[in-house]
Amino acid sequence: MTKPLRLPQFLGYATGDAANNLAFSMTSMFLLVYYTDVVGISAAAVGTMFLVVRFWDAFADVAAGRIVDRTQTRWGKFRPFMLFGSLPLLLLSVAVFSVPSGLSHDGAVVYALVSYAILGFAYSLVNIPYGSMATAMTQRPDERAKLASFRVFGSNITILLLALIVAPQIKSSDDLQHSLTVTTLVFVVIGFALYLFTFLTAKEQVQRDVPKVSARQTVDTLKQNRPLVLLCLSSLLFLIGMFALQTVAIYYARDVLGNANYYIVLVLVQTAGTLLAAAFVPHFVRTIGKKRAYLVCGAIAVVGGIGLAVSPASAPLTVFFFFFVVGVGLGGVNTLMWALEADTVEYGEWKTGIRTEGTTYALFSFTRKLGQAVGGAAAAYAIGIGGYVANSSSQPDSAVTAIKIAAGVVPAVVIVAALAIMLAYPLTEARFREIVGEVAQRRLAHQVETVAAALPAPPTAPQVKA
């Protein structure tokens, strides 16, 4: 087993995802409304672009995973990417929210498509090693659960701050383009400082017998990793619902509830639910295990989604309550995903003898990007089909209904399917401990064999002639 982690290491891991979300959540929360209401790109065109770019992002994750698995430096496999990849990522976020004025509709679409695609690849080169790093920091299940909780705290604090800082600009800024450019430039400075703290504190401890993994070894490991495949399928469906809701939340506040300022309240109550769930995840892991906790939290999210679909616009307090319920469910499942993914790395090593943190996480992130792609595109298509009118103070009833469907019905349906898949997930806490113990014994035996092979052969006794 690895040495116990200390508070600075947990905090360092949290700041890494706080920095990640200055780019990731900034786009998932505000890019649709920026493209439609500031740049003037049609909702249907944005939906198609989201689908194309986020599918591209998914394959970029796999490429980044291969790069990570073939990397080994004096700082380890993962930390160098925090140091050298973070600044380009943050600067590209500025470029995405700075579409040049004066472009035609098609020119704006091309600029948006190219800049967003490059941002996605840069994000993969930072996020894949960041996510993989948890498996190298500790093999203790309780500490992995705590790392996942700290990660969710870091990301959701950023999401809350984005709602408080950026959402008011959407409503009241006289020059929203200038305002968003300045805001993202400030995020460059803050984000780089956060990434630097992660680099300095999140140290790698887990030994690997194969420093650089070949493509064939990677494929063999992934083919035999059934828990990872099931987790990826379940996560894909879950995240379709999560990102559909996140994409239309600002429309829900402005066009369903009739007050754009309610968006801050929606994010606040959902974040409160998420942080509450994340705080209790380590306790759930100790008492009922990751799989059961995943199923329980998923069921809570389904209830919240149904509530958002049927809540009347005249009862904002009811909507706030169900956004809190959704936050609890989404927060619990999203926290548990990271801990479950880390466990599948150990399973893959136990099954094949090869440890592939980068590509394992990349495949998991691949499904997250697909979920983001489908969820975000579904939300954009829904409001487009519903007849959404950009920059209008009043939307037709069909658009309001479409927003409620994207926010509530879509998440509820796909999360039910995600839970059905998760019922077949085979790793329990007891089985995981057995696997870690067996891997440790194999590693020790390998070390003994290596040392024995390096020792000089004992001298042979001289033969005595008869």
TIDREN-88306 format. One record per residue (C-alpha): residue number from 1; residue in one letter; chain; x negated, y negated, z. Coordinates in steps of 0.25 Angstrom, whole numbers, plus 5000, padded with zeros to 4 digits. Each point is the difference from the previous one (the first is absolute). Example, Ala and Ser with C-alpha at 12.3 -4.5 7.8 and 13.67 -1.06 7.14 Angstrom:
BEGIN
   seq   type   mol      u      v      w
     1      A     A   4951   5018   5031
     2      S     A   4994   4986   4998
***
This chain:
BEGIN
   seq   type   mol      u      v      w
     1      M     A   5000   5000   5000
     2      T     A   4996   4986   4998
     3      K     A   4997   4990   5011
     4      P     A   5012   4992   5005
     5      L     A   5003   4987   4993
     6      R     A   4999   4987   5008
     7      L     A   5010   4988   4999
     8      P     A   4991   4992   4990
     9      Q     A   5000   5011   4990
    10      F     A   5016   5001   5001
    11      L     A   5000   4984   4998
    12      G     A   4990   5001   4989
    13      Y     A   5009   5010   4993
    14      A     A   5012   4991   5002
    15      T     A   4994   4988   4994
    16      G     A   4997   5008   4988
    17      D     A   5014   5002   4996
    18      A     A   5004   4986   5005
    19      A     A   4990   4995   4989
    20      N     A   5005   5010   4990
    21      N     A   5014   4995   5001
    22      L     A   4996   4985   4997
    23      A     A   5000   5006   4986
    24      F     A   5009   5012   5000
    25      S     A   5012   4994   5008
    26      M     A   4998   4987   4994
    27      T     A   5003   5006   4986
    28      S     A   5011   5010   5005
    29      M     A   5008   4989   5008
    30      F     A   4998   4988   4991
    31      L     A   4995   5004   4986
    32      L     A   5014   5003   4994
    33      V     A   5006   4986   5004
    34      Y     A   4987   4993   4996
    35      Y     A   5001   5006   4986
    36      T     A   5015   4998   4998
    37      D     A   5002   4986   5007
    38      V     A   4987   4993   4998
    39      V     A   4993   5006   4988
    40      G     A   5014   5002   4993
    41      I     A   4998   5015   4996
    42      S     A   5013   5008   4999
    43      A     A   5004   5010   5010
    44      A     A   5000   5011   4990
    45      A     A   4986   4997   4995
    46      V     A   4995   4999   5014
    47      G     A   5006   5014   5003
    48      T     A   4993   5006   4988
    49      M     A   4987   4993   5004
    50      F     A   5001   5005   5014
    51      L     A   5002   5014   4995
    52      V     A   4988   5000   4990
    53      V     A   4990   4993   5009
    54      R     A   5004   5009   5013
    55      F     A   4999   5012   4992
    56      W     A   4986   4995   4995
    57      D     A   4997   4998   5015
    58      A     A   5003   5014   5003
    59      F     A   4990   5005   4990
    60      A     A   4990   4990   5005
    61      D     A   5001   5006   5014
    62      V     A   4996   5013   4995
    63      A     A   4988   4994   4993
    64      A     A   4996   4992   5012
    65      G     A   5001   5013   5008
    66      R     A   4990   5007   4991
    67      I     A   4991   4988   5002
    68      V     A   5001   5001   5015
    69      D     A   4997   5015   5000
    70      R     A   4988   4998   4992
    71      T     A   4995   4989   5009
    72      Q     A   4990   5001   5012
    73      T     A   4992   4988   5005
    74      R     A   4992   4996   5013
    75      W     A   5013   4994   5005
    76      G     A   5008   5013   4997
    77      K     A   5010   5003   4989
    78      F     A   5011   4990   5003
    79      R     A   4996   4988   5007
    80      P     A   4992   4994   4988
    81      F     A   5013   4998   4992
    82      M     A   5005   4991   5011
    83      L     A   4988   4991   4999
    84      F     A   4998   4999   4985
    85      G     A   5014   5003   4994
    86      S     A   5008   4991   5009
    87      L     A   4996   4986   4995
    88      P     A   5004   5003   4985
    89      L     A   5013   5006   5005
    90      L     A   5004   4988   5007
    91      L     A   4996   4990   4989
    92      L     A   5008   5009   4990
    93      S     A   5012   4998   5009
    94      V     A   4998   4985   4998
    95      A     A   5000   5002   4985
    96      V     A   5013   5008   5000
    97      F     A   5008   4989   5007
    98      S     A   4994   4989   4991
    99      V     A   5006   5003   4986
   100      P     A   4996   4988   4991
   101      S     A   5011   4990   4997
   102      G     A   5003   4998   4986
   103      L     A   5000   5014   4995
   104      S     A   5011   5006   4992
   105      H     A   5009   5011   5006
   106      D     A   4992   5010   4993
   107      G     A   4987   4994   5004
   108      A     A   5004   4999   5014
   109      V     A   5004   5015   5000
   110      V     A   4986   5004   4994
   111      Y     A   4992   4991   5010
   112      A     A   5009   5006   5012
   113      L     A   4998   5014   4994
   114      V     A   4985   5000   4999
   115      S     A   4997   4992   5013
   116      Y     A   5009   5009   5008
   117      A     A   4994   5013   4994
   118      I     A   4986   4995   5003
   119      L     A   5004   4997   5014
   120      G     A   5006   5014   5002
   121      F     A   4987   5006   4996
   122      A     A   4992   4991   5010
   123      Y     A   5010   5004   5011
   124      S     A   4998   5014   4997
   125      L     A   4985   4999   5002
   126      V     A   5002   4994   5014
   127      N     A   5012   5007   5005
   128      I     A   4996   5014   4996
   129      P     A   4987   5000   5008
   130      Y     A   5007   4992   5011
   131      G     A   5011   5011   5001
   132      S     A   4990   5011   4999
   133      M     A   4992   4995   5011
   134      A     A   5010   5004   5011
   135      T     A   4996   5015   4997
   136      A     A   4985   4997   5002
   137      M     A   5002   4992   5013
   138      T     A   5006   5011   5008
   139      Q     A   5006   5014   5000
   140      R     A   5008   4998   5013
   141      P     A   5015   5001   4996
   142      D     A   5004   4990   5011
   143      E     A   4989   4990   4995
   144      R     A   5005   5001   4986
   145      A     A   5014   4997   5004
   146      K     A   4994   4988   5008
   147      L     A   4993   4996   4987
   148      A     A   5012   5001   4992
   149      S     A   5008   4991   5010
   150      F     A   4989   4990   5001
   151      R     A   5000   5000   4984
   152      V     A   5015   4997   5000
   153      F     A   4999   4989   5011
   154      G     A   4989   4993   4991
   155      S     A   5008   5001   4987
   156      N     A   5014   4996   5007
   157      I     A   4994   4988   5007
   158      T     A   4995   4996   4986
   159      I     A   5014   5002   4994
   160      L     A   5006   4992   5011
   161      L     A   4990   4988   4998
   162      L     A   5003   5001   4985
   163      A     A   5015   4998   5003
   164      L     A   4997   4989   5009
   165      I     A   4990   4993   4991
   166      V     A   5004   5003   4986
   167      A     A   5015   5002   5001
   168      P     A   5003   4985   5004
   169      Q     A   4992   4996   4987
   170      I     A   5009   5008   4991
   171      K     A   5012   4992   5005
   172      S     A   4994   4986   5002
   173      S     A   4987   4997   4993
   174      D     A   5001   4989   4990
   175      D     A   4988   5007   4992
   176      L     A   5001   5014   5003
   177      Q     A   4989   5004   4990
   178      H     A   4990   4991   5007
   179      S     A   5005   5004   5014
   180      L     A   4998   5015   4997
   181      T     A   4986   4998   4993
   182      V     A   4995   4992   5013
   183      T     A   5006   5011   5009
   184      T     A   4993   5011   4993
   185      L     A   4987   4993   5000
   186      V     A   5001   4999   5015
   187      F     A   5003   5015   5001
   188      V     A   4987   5002   4993
   189      V     A   4992   4994   5012
   190      I     A   5009   5007   5010
   191      G     A   5000   5013   4993
   192      F     A   4985   5001   4998
   193      A     A   4997   4997   5015
   194      L     A   5010   5012   5003
   195      Y     A   4993   5009   4991
   196      L     A   4987   4997   5005
   197      F     A   5004   5003   5014
   198      T     A   5005   5014   4995
   199      F     A   4987   5002   4994
   200      L     A   4992   4997   5013
   201      T     A   5009   5009   5009
   202      A     A   5006   5012   4993
   203      K     A   4989   5010   5000
   204      E     A   5000   5014   4994
   205      Q     A   4998   5012   5009
   206      V     A   5005   5012   4993
   207      Q     A   4989   5009   4994
   208      R     A   5001   5005   4985
   209      D     A   4992   5011   4994
   210      V     A   5002   4995   4986
   211      P     A   4997   4985   4999
   212      K     A   5004   4999   4986
   213      V     A   5011   5008   4994
   214      S     A   5002   5004   4986
   215      A     A   5012   4999   4991
   216      R     A   5002   5015   5000
   217      Q     A   4999   5001   5015
   218      T     A   5010   4989   5002
   219      V     A   5010   5006   4990
   220      D     A   4998   5014   5007
   221      T     A   5003   4993   5014
   222      L     A   5012   4993   4996
   223      K     A   5006   5012   4993
   224      Q     A   5000   5008   5013
   225      N     A   5005   4989   5009
   226      R     A   5014   5003   5001
   227      P     A   5003   4991   5012
   228      L     A   4994   4988   4992
   229      V     A   5009   5003   4988
   230      L     A   5013   5000   5009
   231      L     A   4996   4988   5008
   232      C     A   4997   4993   4986
   233      L     A   5014   5004   4995
   234      S     A   5007   4996   5012
   235      S     A   4992   4986   5001
   236      L     A   5003   4997   4986
   237      L     A   5015   5001   5002
   238      F     A   5000   4993   5013
   239      L     A   4991   4988   4994
   240      I     A   5010   4998   4989
   241      G     A   5010   4996   5010
   242      M     A   4991   4992   5009
   243      F     A   4995   4992   4988
   244      A     A   5014   4998   4994
   245      L     A   5004   4994   5013
   246      Q     A   4987   4991   5002
   247      T     A   5001   4995   4985
   248      V     A   5015   4995   5002
   249      A     A   4999   4995   5014
   250      I     A   4999   4986   4997
   251      Y     A   5011   5001   4990
   252      Y     A   5009   5007   5011
   253      A     A   4998   4988   5009
   254      R     A   5002   4989   4989
   255      D     A   5010   5006   4992
   256      V     A   5008   5010   5008
   257      L     A   4999   4992   5014
   258      G     A   5000   4987   4993
   259      N     A   4988   4994   5008
   260      A     A   4986   5002   4995
   261      N     A   4995   4996   5014
   262      Y     A   5006   5014   5005
   263      Y     A   4989   5007   4992
   264      I     A   4990   4996   5012
   265      V     A   5010   5006   5010
   266      L     A   5001   5013   4991
   267      V     A   4985   5002   5000
   268      L     A   4999   4996   5015
   269      V     A   5010   5011   5004
   270      Q     A   4995   5010   4990
   271      T     A   4986   4998   5005
   272      A     A   5004   5001   5014
   273      G     A   5007   5013   4998
   274      T     A   4987   5005   4992
   275      L     A   4991   4996   5011
   276      L     A   5009   5006   5011
   277      A     A   4999   5013   4992
   278      A     A   4985   4999   4998
   279      A     A   4998   4998   5015
   280      F     A   5007   5013   5003
   281      V     A   4995   5009   4989
   282      P     A   4988   5005   5008
   283      H     A   5010   5004   5011
   284      F     A   5009   5007   4990
   285      V     A   4988   5007   4994
   286      R     A   4996   5006   5014
   287      T     A   5014   5004   5004
   288      I     A   5007   5005   4987
   289      G     A   4989   5000   4990
   290      K     A   4998   4992   4987
   291      K     A   5010   5008   4991
   292      R     A   5012   4999   5009
   293      A     A   4997   4985   5003
   294      Y     A   5000   4998   4985
   295      L     A   5014   5006   4998
   296      V     A   5006   4992   5012
   297      C     A   4994   4987   4995
   298      G     A   5005   5003   4986
   299      A     A   5014   5003   5005
   300      I     A   5000   4986   5007
   301      A     A   4996   4993   4987
   302      V     A   5011   5007   4993
   303      V     A   5010   4995   5010
   304      G     A   4994   4986   4998
   305      G     A   5001   5000   4985
   306      I     A   5015   5004   5001
   307      G     A   5003   4989   5009
   308      L     A   4993   4990   4991
   309      A     A   5009   5005   4988
   310      V     A   5013   4998   5007
   311      S     A   4998   4988   5009
   312      P     A   5008   4988   4997
   313      A     A   4993   4987   4996
   314      S     A   5008   4993   5010
   315      A     A   4994   5008   5011
   316      P     A   4985   4996   5000
   317      L     A   4998   5005   5014
   318      T     A   5004   5014   4995
   319      V     A   4990   4999   4989
   320      F     A   4989   4996   5009
   321      F     A   5003   5012   5009
   322      F     A   4999   5010   4988
   323      F     A   4987   4993   4995
   324      F     A   4995   5003   5014
   325      V     A   5004   5015   4999
   326      V     A   4994   5001   4986
   327      G     A   4987   4994   5006
   328      V     A   5000   5011   5011
   329      G     A   5002   5011   4990
   330      L     A   4991   4995   4989
   331      G     A   4989   4996   5010
   332      G     A   5000   5014   5007
   333      V     A   4999   5007   4987
   334      N     A   4990   4991   4994
   335      T     A   4991   5001   5012
   336      L     A   5001   5015   5001
   337      M     A   4996   5001   4985
   338      W     A   4986   4995   5002
   339      A     A   4998   5010   5012
   340      L     A   5006   5012   4991
   341      E     A   4991   4996   4989
   342      A     A   4988   5001   5008
   343      D     A   5004   5014   5005
   344      T     A   5001   5005   4985
   345      V     A   4985   4996   4999
   346      E     A   4996   5010   5010
   347      Y     A   5010   5011   4994
   348      G     A   4993   4998   4987
   349      E     A   4986   5002   5006
   350      W     A   5005   5012   5007
   351      K     A   5006   5006   4988
   352      T     A   4988   4997   4990
   353      G     A   4988   4996   5009
   354      I     A   4999   4987   4992
   355      R     A   5004   4987   5007
   356      T     A   5006   4990   4990
   357      E     A   5005   4988   5009
   358      G     A   5000   4990   4988
   359      T     A   5008   5008   4990
   360      T     A   5009   5006   5010
   361      Y     A   5004   4986   5004
   362      A     A   5000   4995   4986
   363      L     A   5011   5011   4996
   364      F     A   5008   4995   5012
   365      S     A   4998   4986   4996
   366      F     A   5004   5004   4986
   367      T     A   5013   5004   5004
   368      R     A   5002   4987   5009
   369      K     A   4997   4992   4987
   370      L     A   5010   5008   4992
   371      G     A   5010   4997   5011
   372      Q     A   4997   4986   5000
   373      A     A   5001   5000   4985
   374      V     A   5013   5007   4999
   375      G     A   5006   4993   5012
   376      G     A   4996   4986   4996
   377      A     A   5005   5002   4986
   378      A     A   5013   5006   5004
   379      A     A   5002   4988   5008
   380      A     A   4997   4990   4989
   381      Y     A   5008   5008   4990
   382      A     A   5012   5001   5010
   383      I     A   5001   4985   5001
   384      G     A   4998   4998   4985
   385      I     A   5011   5010   4997
   386      G     A   5009   4993   5011
   387      G     A   4998   4987   4992
   388      Y     A   4990   4992   5009
   389      V     A   4999   4986   4996
   390      A     A   4986   4994   5003
   391      N     A   5000   4986   5008
   392      S     A   5015   5001   5002
   393      S     A   5006   4996   5013
   394      S     A   5012   5010   4998
   395      Q     A   4999   5014   4995
   396      P     A   5011   5008   4993
   397      D     A   5006   5011   5009
   398      S     A   4994   5010   4991
   399      A     A   4986   4995   5004
   400      V     A   5003   5000   5015
   401      T     A   5005   5014   4999
   402      A     A   4988   5004   4993
   403      I     A   4991   4994   5010
   404      K     A   5007   5008   5011
   405      I     A   4999   5013   4993
   406      A     A   4985   4998   4998
   407      A     A   4998   4996   5014
   408      G     A   5009   5011   5007
   409      V     A   5005   5011   4991
   410      V     A   4987   5003   4992
   411      P     A   4992   5001   5013
   412      A     A   5010   5009   5007
   413      V     A   5001   5010   4988
   414      V     A   4986   5001   4997
   415      I     A   4996   5002   5015
   416      V     A   5009   5011   5002
   417      A     A   4993   5007   4988
   418      A     A   4987   4997   5007
   419      L     A   5004   5006   5013
   420      A     A   5005   5013   4993
   421      I     A   4986   5002   4994
   422      M     A   4993   4997   5013
   423      L     A   5008   5012   5006
   424      A     A   4990   5009   4993
   425      Y     A   4987   4993   5005
   426      P     A   4992   5011   5007
   427      L     A   4990   4993   5009
   428      T     A   5004   5000   5015
   429      E     A   4991   4994   5011
   430      A     A   4996   5014   5005
   431      R     A   4996   5004   4986
   432      F     A   4992   4988   4997
   433      R     A   4992   5002   5013
   434      E     A   4997   5014   4995
   435      I     A   4995   4995   4987
   436      V     A   4991   4990   5006
   437      G     A   4994   5010   5009
   438      E     A   4998   5010   4989
   439      V     A   4993   4989   4991
   440      A     A   4991   4996   5012
   441      Q     A   4996   5015   5001
   442      R     A   4997   5001   4986
   443      R     A   4992   4987   5000
   444      L     A   4992   5005   5012
   445      A     A   4997   5014   4993
   446      H     A   4996   4992   4988
   447      Q     A   4990   4992   5008
   448      V     A   4994   5012   5007
   449      E     A   4998   5007   4986
   450      T     A   4993   4988   4994
   451      V     A   4991   4999   5012
   452      A     A   4997   5015   5000
   453      A     A   4997   4999   4985
   454      A     A   4990   4988   5002
   455      L     A   4992   5008   5011
   456      P     A   4987   5007   4995
   457      A     A   5001   5015   4999
   458      P     A   4994   5007   5011
   459      P     A   4986   5006   4997
   460      T     A   5000   5015   4997
   461      A     A   4992   5009   5008
   462      P     A   4987   5005   4994
   463      Q     A   5000   5014   4995
   464      V     A   4991   5010   5006
   465      K     A   4993   5010   4991
   466      A     A   5001   5014   5004
***
